[in-house]
């Protein structure tokens, strides 16, 4: 019983996290950038939790959240791109919060390193470790990132794109696996409840006879 009770609580915790980190439909529609598309963004299929919309929302949110490291722009980007991709907006918006002041420095450092390793856009990354060790602020990170234009900027953007795409693909696959596992769990619970009811009915008939 404890295992069966834990799964619904886990699902409820995930849903609560998504709601906390996603704007409501009304809040999103109030944005002046969204208003021209409000009638489409408000469509129910973009807010419905289905296997297809959730995994698309996960992939879209991870890609936008990592590639566009600007709070506010990320959620607007998810809302607008959700239209052609028919992705779940709440899930996509929540996924953008995985890039935050804690993870952004690591993402930037990894993007510059990847740009250097994969595309030969070499740059001095020693300052990255200094900034990280000193707990530099996001402003300081962006100053370094933009000041080292040329190979550093191009390499960083190229590496950032690779990280975004890989994260989106991994997120898409994980969302599919988790969703399928949850559906199988629900079916097993339904079958178990139906079997228990049959056994209970059989026991009652036997006792009555």
GUVO-898684 format. One record per residue: x, y, z of N, C-alpha, C, CB in turn; residue number from 1. Coordinates in pm, whole numbers, plus 50000, padded with zeros to 5 digits. Glycine has a CB too. Layout:
# GUVO-898684
  neast  nnorth    nup  caeast  canorth   caup  ceast  cnorth    cup  cbeast  cbnorth   cbup  seq
      X       Y      Z       X        Y      Z      X       Y      Z       X        Y      Z  NUM
...
This chain:
# GUVO-898684
  neast  nnorth    nup  caeast  canorth   caup  ceast  cnorth    cup  cbeast  cbnorth   cbup  seq
  50082   49879  50000   50000    50000  50000  50085   50126  50000   49907    50001  50120    1
  50199   50121  50071   50284    50239  50079  50341   50275  49944   50396    50218  50180    2
  50380   50171  49862   50434    50198  49730  50329   50255  49638   50491    50072  49670    3
  50203   50201  49650   50096    50250  49565  50060   50393  49599   49973    50161  49578    4
  50069   50427  49729   50035    50562  49772  50142   50662  49737   50011    50564  49918    5
  50267   50614  49722   50378    50704  49696  50373   50760  49555   50510    50633  49718    6
  50333   50678  49456   50332    50721  49317  50238   50838  49293   50295    50606  49228    7
  50111   50832  49341   50024    50948  49322  50080   51073  49388   49886    50920  49376    8
  50143   51056  49505   50201    51172  49572  50316   51229  49490   50248    51135  49714    9
  50397   51140  49429   50507    51185  49344  50454   51262  49224   50592    51067  49298   10
  50347   51211  49163   50288    51278  49048  50232   51414  49089   50178    51191  48985   11
  50166   51417  49205   50111    51544  49254  50223   51645  49280   50029    51521  49383   12
  50337   51598  49332   50450    51688  49358  50504   51746  49227   50561    51613  49434   13
  50513   51664  49123   50560    51711  48993  50464   51815  48936   50576    51594  48894   14
  50334   51786  48944   50235    51880  48892  50237   52011  48969   50095    51817  48898   15
  50254   52004  49100   50261    52126  49181  50384   52208  49144   50263    52091  49331   16
  50496   52140  49116   50618    52211  49076  50597   52282  48942   50738    52114  49066   17
  50530   52215  48849   50503    52275  48719  50413   52397  48735   50437    52173  48624   18
  50310   52385  48819   50219    52500  48839  50290   52617  48905   50099    52458  48925   19
  50381   52589  49000   50452    52697  49069  50545   52771  48974   50532    52641  49187   20
  50603   52699  48879   50703    52758  48792  50650   52794  48654   50819    52665  48778   21
  50519   52792  48638   50459    52827  48510  50359   52940  48530   50390    52705  48445   22
  50352   53031  48434   50249    53135  48444  50113   53075  48415   50279    53251  48346   23
  50011   53132  48475   49875    53088  48444  49839   53136  48304   49772    53140  48550   24
  49733   53080  48249   49690    53121  48116  49659   53272  48114   49567    53040  48071   25
  49593   53319  48219   49555    53460  48227  49679   53550  48236   49464    53484  48349   26
  49777   53510  48319   49899    53589  48333  49976   53599  48201   49989    53529  48440   27
  49982   53490  48130   50056    53489  48004  49986   53576  47899   50071    53346  47952   28
  49855   53569  47894   49781    53644  47794  49786   53795  47818   49637    53598  47791   29
  49824   53836  47940   49834    53979  47970  49959   54042  47910   49833    54000  48120   30
  50057   53961  47870   50180    54014  47812  50150   54083  47679   50284    53901  47792   31
  50209   54201  47661   50185    54276  47538  50248   54207  47417   50241    54418  47550   32
  50348   54118  47441   50408    54045  47330  50321   53928  47285   50546    53994  47370   33
  50239   53880  47377   50154    53765  47348  50019   53806  47292   50134    53681  47472   34
  49973   53928  47326   49837    53970  47290  49803   53952  47142   49819    54114  47327   35
  49897   53981  47049   49862    53959  46908  49831   53813  46875   49974    54007  46819   36
  49880   53721  46959   49858    53577  46935  49770   53516  47044   49993    53503  46928   37
  49707   53602  47126   49636    53555  47245  49531   53450  47213   49571    53671  47317   38
  49457   53470  47104   49349    53376  47072  49403   53237  47040   49268    53429  46955   39
  49529   53230  46994   49588    53101  46962  49660   53041  47083   49686    53115  46845   40
  49730   53128  47159   49800    53079  47279  49702   53026  47383   49885    53191  47340   41
  49582   53083  47385   49481    53042  47483  49412   52911  47446   49377    53150  47499   42
  49443   52856  47330   49376    52734  47287  49401   52621  47385   49423    52694  47147   43
  49298   52545  47412   49305    52441  47517  49409   52334  47489   49171    52376  47533   44
  49437   52303  47360   49531    52194  47332  49674   52228  47375   49530    52160  47183   45
  49704   52359  47391   49837    52399  47437  49850   52392  47589   49868    52539  47390   46
  49740   52368  47658   49740    52362  47804  49695   52225  47854   49649    52470  47861   47
  49667   52135  47761   49622    52000  47796  49742   51908  47812   49524    51944  47690   48
  49738   51822  47914   49849    51730  47941  49824   51598  47871   49867    51708  48094   49
  49889   51580  47757   49886    51454  47684  50029   51406  47662   49810    51468  47548   50
  50044   51281  47620   50177    51227  47599  50255   51311  47498   50169    51082  47552   51
  50191   51344  47386   50259    51419  47281  50291   51561  47324   50174    51421  47156   52
  50194   51631  47383   50215    51770  47419  50316   51785  47533   50085    51834  47458   53
  50318   51690  47626   50411    51698  47739  50554   51677  47694   50374    51596  47847   54
  50578   51577  47610   50716    51552  47568  50765   51664  47475   50728    51416  47497   55
  50675   51719  47393   50714    51833  47310  50741   51956  47397   50605    51865  47207   56
  50657   51977  47498   50678    52089  47589  50810   52078  47664   50564    52099  47687   57
  50843   51956  47706   50970    51933  47776  51088   51968  47687   50980    51788  47822   58
  51086   51917  47564   51196    51943  47471  51205   52092  47437   51179    51861  47344   59
  51092   52154  47410   51090    52295  47374  51139   52382  47489   50950    52338  47333   60
  51092   52352  47611   51133    52431  47728  51282   52421  47756   51056    52387  47849   61
  51338   52302  47740   51482    52284  47763  51563   52358  47657   51519    52135  47764   62
  51520   52348  47530   51594    52415  47424  51591   52567  47443   51538    52377  47286   63
  51472   52622  47462   51458    52767  47477  51523   52815  47606   51310    52807  47475   64
  51505   52740  47714   51559    52781  47842  51710   52786  47845   51512    52689  47949   65
  51774   52697  47770   51921    52693  47768  51978   52787  47663   51970    52551  47743   66
  51916   52791  47545   51973    52872  47437  51946   53021  47458   51916    52828  47302   67
  51831   53055  47514   51798    53195  47542  51806   53218  47692   51656    53232  47486   68
  51924   53254  47740   51948    53263  47884  51903   53398  47941   52096    53241  47915   69
  51784   53441  47902   51731    53569  47950  51595   53544  48012   51721    53673  47834   70
  51583   53559  48144   51454    53538  48211  51346   53626  48149   51465    53568  48360   71
  51227   53573  48135   51117    53646  48074  51109   53616  47926   51133    53795  48096   72
  51221   53632  47857   51225    53600  47714  51203   53450  47694   51360    53643  47652   73
  51251   53371  47788   51238    53226  47778  51092   53183  47774   51309    53157  47894   74
  51012   53231  47870   50872    53190  47876  50795   53242  47755   50807    53240  48005   75
  50823   53365  47713   50757    53419  47594  50795   53336  47471   50796    53567  47573   76
  50922   53297  47464   50966    53214  47353  50895   53080  47350   51116    53192  47360   77
  50880   53020  47467   50809    52891  47475  50664   52908  47432   50815    52835  47619   78
  50599   53013  47478   50458    53035  47445  50437   53051  47295   50405    53158  47519   79
  50526   53126  47230   50511    53150  47087  50550   53028  47004   50597    53269  47045   80
  50658   52960  47044   50701    52841  46969  50611   52721  46994   50844    52805  47005   81
  50535   52725  47103   50442    52615  47131  50333   52607  47025   50379    52633  47270   82
  50305   52719  46958   50199    52721  46856  50231   52628  46740   50179    52863  46804   83
  50344   52645  46670   50371    52555  46558  50404   52412  46601   50486    52609  46476   84
  50462   52397  46721   50500    52262  46767  50390   52192  46845   50624    52271  46854   85
  50280   52264  46876   50167    52209  46952  50218   52145  47082   50090    52103  46867   86
  50300   52222  47152   50361    52176  47277  50282   52227  47398   50508    52221  47286   87
  50298   52159  47510   50232    52200  47634  50304   52321  47693   50229    52082  47736   88
  50234   52433  47706   50295    52557  47753  50338   52549  47900   50199    52672  47735   89
  50254   52501  47993   50297    52495  48133  50424   52412  48153   50187    52436  48219   90
  50433   52297  48087   50553    52213  48099  50673   52284  48039   50531    52075  48031   91
  50655   52342  47920   50766    52413  47856  50816   52529  47940   50724    52464  47720   92
  50723   52607  47997   50762    52721  48080  50836   52673  48205   50638    52803  48121   93
  50790   52565  48266   50855    52513  48386  50996   52464  48356   50773    52400  48447   94
  51016   52403  48239   51148    52351  48203  51252   52462  48188   51140    52272  48074   95
  51207   52583  48152   51304    52692  48136  51371   52729  48267   51236    52815  48077   96
  51308   52696  48380   51365    52731  48510  51482   52640  48548   51258    52724  48617   97
  51510   52538  48466   51627    52455  48492  51755   52530  48456   51619    52325  48413   98
  51743   52638  48377   51856    52730  48360  51829   52850  48450   51874    52774  48209   99
  51911   52865  48551   51890    52964  48655  52026   53021  48698   51815    52903  48777  100
  52028   53115  48792   52158    53173  48833  52260   53072  48882   52135    53273  48940  101
  52215   52955  48926   52308    52852  48972  52367   52775  48855   52239    52755  49069  102
  52281   52738  48759   52327    52654  48648  52382   52732  48530   52215    52569  48601  103
  52343   52860  48515   52386    52939  48398  52538   52948  48385   52329    53077  48407  104
  52615   52977  48492   52761    52980  48476  52819   52849  48423   52827    53013  48609  105
  52764   52737  48469   52812    52607  48421  52776   52587  48274   52754    52493  48506  106
  52656   52632  48236   52614    52620  48097  52703   52704  48006   52468    52663  48081  107
  52733   52827  48048   52819    52914  47968  52959   52857  47955   52825    53054  48031  108
  53013   52806  48066   53147    52748  48062  53150   52626  47969   53194    52708  48203  109
  53047   52542  47980   53041    52423  47895  53025   52460  47749   52927    52332  47940  110
  52948   52566  47721   52927    52605  47581  53056   52655  47517   52820    52713  47573  111
  53135   52733  47593   53263    52782  47539  53358   52665  47518   53327    52886  47635  112
  53361   52572  47612   53450    52455  47600  53410   52371  47479   53446    52369  47730  113
  53278   52350  47460   53231    52271  47346  53263   52340  47214   53081    52245  47357  114
  53242   52472  47212   53275    52546  47090  53420   52532  47053   53240    52692  47106  115
  53506   52530  47155   53649    52513  47130  53681   52371  47087   53729    52548  47254  116
  53621   52272  47155   53653    52132  47129  53595   52081  46998   53603    52046  47243  117
  53471   52122  46967   53403    52066  46850  53428   52145  46723   53255    52058  46876  118
  53443   52276  46736   53450    52360  46616  53585   52431  46601   53340    52462  46619  119
  53678   52405  46693   53809    52465  46681  53814   52614  46706   53863    52439  46548  120
  53710   52667  46773   53707    52811  46805  53775   52832  46939   53559    52865  46807  121
  53905   52831  46938   53982    52832  47061  53978   52968  47130   54126    52793  47032  122
  53970   52962  47260   53973    53083  47341  54029   53048  47477   53831    53146  47354  123
  54077   53147  47547   54133    53125  47681  54019   53111  47780   54227    53242  47722  124
  54005   52992  47836   53895    52967  47928  53940   52971  48074   53831    52832  47898  125
  54064   53012  48098   54112    53014  48236  54030   53109  48323   54259    53053  48241  126
  53984   53222  48262   53903    53316  48338  53770   53256  48382   53878    53441  48257  127
  53724   53157  48306   53598    53091  48343  53609   53027  48481   53560    52985  48239  128
  53720   52960  48503   53738    52892  48631  53755   52993  48745   53859    52798  48626  129
  53820   53105  48713   53835    53210  48815  53698   53267  48854   53929    53324  48764  130
  53617   53298  48753   53484    53351  48779  53400   53252  48859   53414    53385  48647  131
  53412   53125  48822   53333    53023  48891  53378   53008  49037   53345    52888  48819  132
  53510   53004  49058   53563    52989  49194  53527   53108  49283   53714    52972  49191  133
  53521   53228  49223   53490    53348  49300  53341   53374  49314   53556    53467  49238  134
  53259   53285  49257   53115    53301  49267  53066   53428  49198   53074    53304  49412  135
  53114   53451  49077   53078    53573  49003  52927   53579  48978   53153    53579  48869  136
  52876   53701  48968   52733    53721  48943  52704   53698  48794   52689    53863  48986  137
  52574   53690  48761   52536    53672  48622  52584   53788  48535   52385    53656  48610  138
  52579   53908  48590   52625    54026  48515  52772   54013  48479   52602    54155  48597  139
  52853   53967  48576   52996    53950  48549  53020   53843  48444   53070    53913  48678  140
  52940   53735  48451   52952    53629  48350  52921   53683  48211   52858    53510  48383  141
  52812   53758  48200   52774    53812  48069  52876   53913  48019   52636    53877  48077  142
  52934   53992  48110   53038    54086  48070  53157   54012  48010   53084    54171  48190  143
  53197   53903  48075   53308    53824  48021  53271   53764  47886   53349    53713  48120  144
  53148   53712  47880   53104    53643  47760  53099   53736  47640   52967    53580  47783  145
  53047   53857  47661   53034    53951  47550  53165   54024  47519   52925    54053  47581  146
  53249   54044  47623   53377    54112  47602  53471   54027  47517   53442    54143  47737  147
  53461   53895  47532   53546    53806  47453  53473   53771  47323   53582    53675  47534  148
  53455   53874  47241   53382    53853  47117  53465   53767  47022   53348    53989  47051  149
  53420   53757  46901   53493    53679  46802  53481   53531  46830   53639    53719  46800  150
  53596   53465  46845   53594    53320  46862  53522   53278  46989   53735    53266  46863  151
  53540   53354  47098   53474    53317  47223  53324   53323  47209   53520    53407  47337  152
  53274   53432  47148   53130    53448  47134  53072   53348  47036   53097    53590  47089  153
  53136   53333  46921   53087    53239  46821  53096   53095  46872   53166    53253  46691  154
  53211   53065  46936   53226    52930  46992  53125   52904  47101   53366    52911  47045  155
  53102   53005  47186   53004    52989  47293  52865   52967  47239   53005    53109  47383  156
  52825   53042  47135   52693    53026  47076  52678   52889  47010   52667    53136  46973  157
  52784   52845  46943   52780    52714  46879  52768   52603  46985   52906    52692  46793  158
  52849   52616  47091   52841    52518  47198  52707   52523  47269   52953    52539  47298  159
  52653   52643  47286   52523    52659  47351  52413   52593  47269   52491    52807  47371  160
  52423   52606  47137   52324    52543  47050  52330   52390  47062   52347    52585  46903  161
  52451   52336  47066   52467    52190  47079  52408   52142  47212   52616    52150  47069  162
  52440   52213  47319   52388    52175  47451  52235   52183  47452   52446    52266  47561  163
  52180   52285  47389   52035    52303  47385  51968   52189  47310   51999    52436  47320  164
  52024   52153  47196   51966    52046  47115  51975   51912  47187   52036    52037  46979  165
  52092   51882  47243   52110    51755  47315  52016   51748  47435   52256    51738  47360  166
  52005   51858  47509   51916    51861  47626  51771   51840  47583   51930    51994  47701  167
  51732   51901  47471   51595    51886  47422  51566   51741  47384   51570    51978  47302  168
  51661   51678  47316   51643    51538  47275  51634   51446  47397   51759    51492  47183  169
  51726   51466  47493   51724    51385  47615  51594   51408  47692   51846    51418  47706  170
  51552   51534  47703   51427    51565  47772  51307   51500  47704   51408    51714  47779  171
  51305   51503  47571   51197    51440  47495  51188   51291  47524   51217    51463  47344  172
  51303   51225  47522   51306    51080  47547  51265   51049  47691   51446    51022  47519  173
  51321   51124  47787   51287    51099  47928  51139   51124  47955   51372    51187  48019  174
  51084   51230  47895   50942    51258  47914  50856   51145  47860   50904    51390  47846  175
  50896   51088  47747   50823    50975  47689  50830   50854  47780   50879    50940  47551  176
  50950   50825  47831   50968    50708  47919  50889   50724  48048   51117    50687  47951  177
  50897   50843  48108   50826    50868  48234  50676   50862  48213   50867    51004  48294  178
  50628   50920  48104   50484    50918  48076  50434   50776  48055   50452    51003  47952  179
  50510   50697  47975   50470    50558  47950  50472   50476  48079   50562    50494  47846  180
  50571   50500  48164   50578    50428  48291  50459   50463  48379   50709    50462  48365  181
  50421   50590  48378   50306    50633  48459  50177   50570  48408   50295    50786  48457  182
  50161   50562  48274   50041    50500  48216  50035   50352  48251   50039    50518  48062  183
  50151   50282  48243   50153    50140  48278  50117   50121  48425   50291    50078  48249  184
  50168   50210  48510   50136    50202  48653  49987   50220  48675   50215    50308  48731  185
  49926   50315  48606   49782    50338  48621  49702   50216  48578   49738    50459  48539  186
  49743   50152  48467   49673    50033  48420  49687   49918  48519   49726    49991  48282  187
  49808   49901  48575   49827    49795  48674  49740   49819  48797   49974    49785  48715  188
  49730   49947  48838   49646    49979  48954  49500   49951  48924   49664    50126  48993  189
  49454   49984  48802   49315    49956  48764  49287   49807  48761   49284    50018  48627  190
  49382   49731  48703   49365    49585  48697  49363   49525  48837   49477    49520  48614  191
  49453   49576  48925   49457    49525  49062  49328   49557  49137   49576    49583  49136  192
  49276   49678  49118   49151    49714  49185  49034   49631  49134   49120    49862  49165  193
  49032   49608  49000   48925    49525  48944  48934   49382  48996   48932    49526  48791  194
  49057   49328  49008   49074    49193  49060  49031   49184  49205   49218    49149  49045  195
  49067   49287  49283   49028    49288  49425  48877   49293  49440   49092    49407  49497  196
  48811   49370  49351   48664    49377  49358  48601   49244  49324   48612    49485  49264  197
  48657   49174  49222   48604    49042  49186  48622   48943  49299   48671    48990  49060  198
  48742   48948  49362   48767    48858  49474  48673   48888  49591   48913    48869  49520  199
  48650   49017  49615   48561    49057  49723  48419   49012  49696   48565    49207  49743  200
  48375   49027  49569   48241    48985  49533  48228   48833  49542   48206    49032  49391  201
  48332   48761  49499   48330    48615  49506  48325   48567  49650   48454    48557  49436  202
  48401   48631  49738   48401    48595  49879  48266   48621  49944   48508    48673  49953  203
  48204   48732  49904   48073    48765  49960  47968   48665  49915   48031    48907  49918  204
  47973   48622  49787   47876    48524  49736  47893   48390  49806   47891    48508  49584  205
  48024   48355  49828   48050    48227  49895  47999   48228  50039   48200    48196  49894  206
  48020   48341  50106   47974    48353  50246  47822   48350  50252   48027    48483  50311  207
  47757   48415  50156   47610    48419  50155  47554   48280  50128   47559    48518  50050  208
  47621   48202  50041   47571    48068  50011  47593   47972  50124   47636    48016  49888  209
